[in-house]
Amino acid sequence: MRTIWWNSNNRTVQMIDQRLLPHRLELPEFADYRAVAAAIHNMTIRGAPAIGAAGAYAMALAALQSPAQTRDSLLIDLQAAKTVLDAARPTAVNLSWATQRLLDLAYHLVLPNMDDLRSALLAAAERLADEDVEINRRMGAFGAAVILDGANILHHCNTGSLAAVDYGTALGVVRAAVEQGKKVHVWVDETRPRLQGARLTAWELMQDGIPMTLIADNAAGHLMRTGKVDVVLFGADRVAANGDVANKVGSYSLAVLAQENGIPCYSVVPTSTVDLNLPSGDHIPIEERAADEVTHVGGVAVAPAQVPVLNLAFDVTPHRYLTGIMTEEGICYPPFTVSLRQAKEAAEARIRGCAVAQPGCAVIGAAERRRNYKNDGCRCYRIAGL
């Protein structure tokens, strides 16, 4: 089962409510882009690639909801929807990347009528979700190459199918290693305060029958010092141009501990998470969340009433603590300013994927797209859904 998908029967976006796992599996439906924005904010759906897909589907919903009769009016409604969606979670760049991709498509597509444009946006959202699965499998294959048979992997937060559309990023690397026949064991830290490791990662690995052990967050250093960890893997919600990584709070501590103990540490991300516009992690906005995520566990208070709380959802790991950054275009190594840009450019070229898909290709008309598709399999045609 995917984390998020389009329900064509009633024209809604459907997703797994991750707040209820592992105890209940519920699949709410959303017919309004504002409701999807709320679901992103309250973490019904979470994980950078997953909320990117959610943002794309929500933009398609916004187009279907819009009463606009002209293209210009629709573009105004889509820009308003993008503003609402992007504000739902400010750290993960995949969200704004996906909404911008849909908005750019709406700006550049030349189609006979509004219904065709709305259909093209929905097809683009579907394609973006499908691409995520393909990207994760490519990342898994590249990353698994550095996972040795018998490795003990320390994993932070949740980066599996639930954090993406399917398969996963860092857990995708684990899955790929297992598919290659390697025997691995995963140390799953609980990941306070929302316990994504305990609730979600442990559940996914147990469903797959992959050997794992749940640990308290504070046990990681002891395991590293005593030689029980061979590699550290985590994802990212945004990667700056220099390789600084913003990920679930606690990632920085793990990376520092890994370097102190001579253990390789990798962040696993699709290139859509790489933000070349930010020179360093100092420029990445860090989301602060509600105090009750820290003061309560499972709805039960564990701290004094009215206690002051700082609840940072993310921290920044400076690039010097990372061995490499695994992407769908290969593993990026220092200098990250060079390797990340090359990976980003390679991914964009692969998505365009045809000889005519140079900068400005998006303005090619529908008829020319069809000709290109017939001539050389133009991927623009498939992304647009024309």
C-alpha positions, 0 to 999 in steps of 0.5 A, spaced: 500 500 500 502 506 498 502 512 503 498 517 498 494 516 492 488 519 488 482 515 489 479 516 482 472 513 484 470 520 488 476 524 486 479 525 492 486 524 495 487 518 500 492 517 505 494 513 511 493 517 517 500 516 520 498 519 527 494 512 528 499 507 527 501 502 529 495 501 533 490 503 527 490 503 520 485 509 517 485 512 510 482 518 510 480 522 504 480 529 502 477 533 497 479 540 499 486 542 498 486 546 505 484 540 508 490 537 505 494 542 508 492 541 515 493 534 514 501 536 512 501 540 518 498 536 523 502 530 521 497 525 518 502 525 512 509 526 514 516 525 511 519 530 506 517 526 499 511 524 502 509 531 503 511 533 496 506 528 493 501 531 498 502 538 495 502 536 488 495 532 489 493 538 493 495 543 487 491 538 482 485 538 487 485 546 487 485 546 480 479 541 480 475 546 486 477 552 482 471 555 479 475 559 474 473 559 467 479 562 464 487 560 465 489 567 468 483 566 473 486 559 475 493 561 475 491 566 481 487 560 484 493 556 484 498 561 486 493 562 492 493 554 494 501 554 493 501 559 498 497 555 503 500 549 502 507 551 502 506 554 509 504 547 512 511 545 514 516 550 512 523 546 513 521 540 508 523 543 501 520 538 497 513 541 499 514 547 495 518 544 490 512 540 488 507 545 488 512 549 484 512 544 479 505 544 478 504 551 478 510 552 473 506 546 468 500 550 469 503 557 467 506 554 461 502 548 458 498 551 452 491 546 452 485 547 448 480 548 454 480 548 462 478 541 463 484 539 459 489 543 463 485 540 470 486 533 467 494 535 465 495 537 472 492 531 475 496 527 471 502 531 473 501 529 480 500 522 479 507 522 475 510 525 480 508 520 485 510 514 481 517 518 480 518 518 487 517 510 487 522 510 482 527 515 485 527 511 492 528 504 488 534 508 485 537 511 491 536 504 494 540 500 489 546 506 490 546 506 497 546 498 498 552 498 495 556 501 501 552 496 506 556 490 508 553 483 509 552 483 516 552 490 518 548 493 524 545 499 521 543 505 526 537 509 523 533 515 526 526 517 525 522 514 519 524 514 512 520 508 509 514 507 505 510 511 510 515 517 509 515 517 501 510 514 496 513 507 497 519 504 498 523 509 502 529 513 502 534 511 508 529 505 509 529 504 502 537 503 502 536 497 508 530 494 503 535 494 497 541 491 501 536 485 504 533 484 497 541 483 494 541 477 499 545 481 505 543 480 512 543 486 516 540 488 523 537 495 524 538 499 531 531 503 531 531 509 535 525 511 538 525 518 536 522 523 541 518 527 541 513 524 536 516 517 536 516 516 529 522 510 530 518 506 535 511 507 532 513 507 524 520 504 523 519 499 527 512 497 524 515 497 517 521 493 519 517 488 522 512 487 517 518 486 512 521 481 517 527 485 517 531 484 523 531 490 528 531 492 535 528 498 538 532 503 543 532 509 547 534 515 543 540 516 548 542 509 547 545 510 541 552 513 543 553 507 548 552 502 542 557 506 537 562 506 543 562 499 544 562 497 536 555 495 535 554 500 529 557 499 523 553 505 519 548 511 521 543 512 516 538 518 516 534 522 511 533 529 510 528 535 509 532 540 506 540 539 504 543 546 503 548 547 497 554 546 501 551 539 504 549 541 510 543 537 512 536 539 516 533 533 518 529 530 524 532 533 531 537 528 534 540 527 527 546 532 528 548 528 535 548 522 531 552 524 526 557 527 531 557 521 535 559 517 529 565 521 527 567 521 534 567 513 533 569 512 526 563 510 523 560 512 516 554 516 516 550 518 510 544 522 509 539 519 504 535 524 500 532 525 493 535 531 489 528 534 490 530 535 497 537 539 495 536 546 495 541 549 491 539 556 493 541 556 500 548 556 501 549 553 508 544 550 513 544 556 517 539 559 512 534 553 513 528 555 517 527 550 523 520 549 524 517 549 531 511 545 533 506 545 539 509 544 546 504 538 548 508 533 543 514 534 548 509 534 555 505 528 553 506 521 550 500 518 547 495 523 550 498 522 557 502 528 561 509 526 563 511 533 565 509 538 570 503 543 567 505 549 564 512 547 564 516 552 558 517 548 552 522 549 546 520 543 541 524 544 535 522 539 529 529 539 526 536 540 527 542 541 522 548 537 521 554 540 518 556 537 512 563 535 515 560 530 519 557 526 513 561 521 509 556 522 503 549 524 501 545 518 497 541 520 492 538 517 486 543 519 481 549 516 486 552 517 492 555 524 493 561 525 496 565 532 498 566 537 496 558 537 496 558 544 492 560 540 486 557 533 487 550 535 489 549 540 483 551 535 479 546 530 482 541 535 481 542 537 474 543 530 472 536 528 475 533 534 472 535 532 465 533 525 466 526 527 468 526 532 462 529 526 458 528 528 451 533 531 446 528 537 446 527 538 453 532 544 454 530 550 458 524 553 456 521 546 453 515 547 458 512 552 453 512 547 447 505 546 445 501 540 445 501 538 438 509 539 438 509 535 445 505 529 441 510 529 435 516 529 440 513 523 444 512 519 437 519 521 435 523 520 441 519 518 447 519 525 450 518 524 457 515 531 458 509 528 454 508 523 460 509 528 465 504 533 462 499 527 461 497 530 454 
